[in-house]
Amino acid sequence: MQLVELGFVLVVAYVLVRPFIKRRNRTMATRREPIPAPLHDIVAPESGWEPGQLDTAVFAGGCFWGVQSVFQRVKGVVKTTVGYSGGDAATANYRAVCGEDTGHAEAIEVVYDPALVSYSTLLRIFFSVVHDPTQLNRQGADIGTSYRSAIFYANDQQREAAEAYVRQLDAARVFPAPIVTQITPLVAFYKGEEYHQDYAVKNPHNPYIQVCDVPKIAALGQQFPHLFQEYRR
């Protein structure tokens, strides 16, 4: 029943908000080149990265379907999982989070190989392709704190890299308004429901996916062709 209700809501929402989403996507699509690369990065130890070492990053940038659609196509990313961060375990479920009073953001956990893709490169993709970091508690027609822009850092190195990059981008006035992305410690990441995992791959003809997420995938390929890879489940 929940899936049926979700599908009905998506169709109705698509009809109502399609003009607004298309206008936002046209604005984002005008970016042909990626934003400037970060000047600060997490560097490898003198001995190099450990063989098989994997690191984890957690981001929130609007509906997690689209965020996952981008990061799962980045070379060096081993696994992505959609879920919730910012609230308690008891409310880490889609129905509760949609009430917009849990403190959770729709988030994504990115497991990556730091020898192949750096944390700061993931930050660059996050700000350049994934979402609009100047929109407070929303992304386009998706409105609410669960759609907020946030970086949940796992350690001081991630915090310093994220804070430095935001300062760099704001100082250069890369965006037409100040960045409102929250940079907050990662307390916990809660895996989302199975039907949300790889949602865009499993539902490629969904109108929301076609309008909101397919353009992001195209932007990743255009702006970062050397990092783009096709994704297969």
PyMOL commands that set and color helices and strands:
alter all, ss='L'
color gray80, all
select helices_A, chain A and resi 2-29+64-71+89-91+94-97+119-130+145-147+156-171+194-196+199-202+207-223
alter helices_A, ss='H'
color red, helices_A
select strands_A, chain A and resi 55-61+77-85+105-112+138-139+142-143+149-153+182-185+189-191
alter strands_A, ss='S'
color yellow, strands_A
deselect
rebuild
show_as cartoon
